[in-house]
């Protein structure tokens, strides 16, 4: 274990990228074996990899420093209000929705779920 810990201390970025990729595409082997109906990309991969690498490399002190960086944002209070309120305003909705244009029809399935129209 000390050898792995020493390697991780010097190669955090490489460990993060490898772990993020493995977590994000972890459903591929299950799909390839036919145990899942479709392959899913897991967008939580980078966040999970960051949490794991920080925990293994720095421990509790690393989590505290990471949390402080999340909270400490060096801007005025008005920008905090903009950041919090902007996600709930109609201006953040897609342009097509605000302008009254119709949403694309995918036959009841979203294109992200593999529901693009099939051409015969």
C-alpha positions in Angstrom: 0.0 0.0 0.0 2.8 2.6 0.7 4.1 2.0 -2.8 0.7 2.8 -4.4 0.2 5.8 -2.1 3.7 7.1 -3.1 2.8 6.7 -6.8 -0.5 8.4 -6.3 1.1 11.4 -4.6 3.2 12.0 -7.7 0.6 11.1 -10.4 -2.7 12.5 -9.2 -3.7 13.9 -12.5 -3.1 10.6 -14.4 -5.0 8.7 -11.7 -7.9 11.1 -12.0 -8.2 10.8 -15.8 -7.9 7.0 -15.8 -10.4 6.6 -12.9 -12.8 9.2 -14.4 -12.8 7.3 -17.8 -13.3 3.9 -16.1 -16.2 5.1 -14.0 -17.9 7.0 -16.8 -17.7 4.0 -19.2 -18.2 1.3 -16.6 -21.4 0.1 -18.1 -19.7 -0.8 -21.4 -18.5 -4.3 -20.3 -21.9 -5.2 -18.9 -23.5 -4.0 -22.2 -21.0 -6.0 -24.2 -21.8 -9.2 -22.3 -25.5 -8.6 -23.1 -26.5 -8.1 -19.5 -27.8 -4.5 -20.2 -30.3 -3.5 -22.9 -28.2 -0.3 -23.8 -24.9 1.2 -22.9 -25.1 4.2 -20.6 -22.5 6.9 -20.2 -22.2 7.9 -16.5 -21.5 11.6 -16.3 -20.8 11.3 -12.5 -17.4 9.7 -13.4 -15.2 12.8 -13.1 -16.8 13.9 -9.8 -16.5 10.4 -8.4 -12.9 10.2 -9.6 -12.0 13.5 -7.9 -13.6 12.4 -4.6 -11.7 9.1 -4.7 -8.3 10.5 -5.7 -8.5 13.3 -3.1 -9.4 10.8 -0.4 -6.6 8.4 -1.3 -4.0 11.1 -1.9 -4.7 13.6 0.8 -7.3 12.2 3.1 -9.5 14.4 5.3 -7.3 17.4 4.9 -7.7 17.2 1.1 -11.5 17.2 1.5 -11.4 20.2 3.8 -9.2 22.2 1.3 -11.5 21.1 -1.6 -14.5 22.3 0.3 -12.9 25.7 1.1 -12.2 26.2 -2.6 -15.8 25.5 -3.4 -17.1 28.1 -0.9 -14.4 30.8 -1.4 -15.4 32.7 -4.5 -13.8 36.1 -4.8 -16.6 38.1 -6.2 -19.1 40.5 -4.9 -22.4 39.4 -3.3 -24.3 40.5 -6.4 -22.5 37.8 -8.4 -23.6 35.2 -5.9 -27.2 36.3 -6.5 -26.7 36.1 -10.3 -25.3 32.6 -10.0 -28.1 31.3 -7.8 -30.9 33.0 -9.6 -29.8 32.5 -13.2 -30.7 28.8 -13.2 -34.3 29.5 -12.4 -35.0 32.4 -14.8 -36.7 31.9 -18.2 -33.6 33.5 -19.9 -31.7 30.2 -19.2 -34.2 28.1 -21.2 -33.4 27.1 -24.7 -34.0 29.7 -27.4 -36.4 27.5 -29.3 -38.6 27.1 -26.2 -38.8 30.9 -25.5 -39.4 31.8 -29.2 -42.3 29.4 -29.5 -40.6 27.1 -32.0 -41.7 23.4 -31.7 -39.4 21.0 -30.0 -38.0 18.2 -32.3 -40.1 15.1 -32.4 -38.1 11.9 -31.8 -41.0 9.4 -31.8 -41.3 9.5 -28.0 -37.7 8.8 -27.3 -34.9 11.3 -26.7 -31.8 11.2 -29.0 -29.6 10.8 -25.9 -31.2 7.5 -25.2 -30.6 6.3 -28.8 -34.0 7.3 -30.0 -33.0 9.0 -33.2 -35.3 8.2 -36.1 -34.4 5.1 -38.0 -34.4 5.3 -41.8 -35.4 2.3 -43.8 
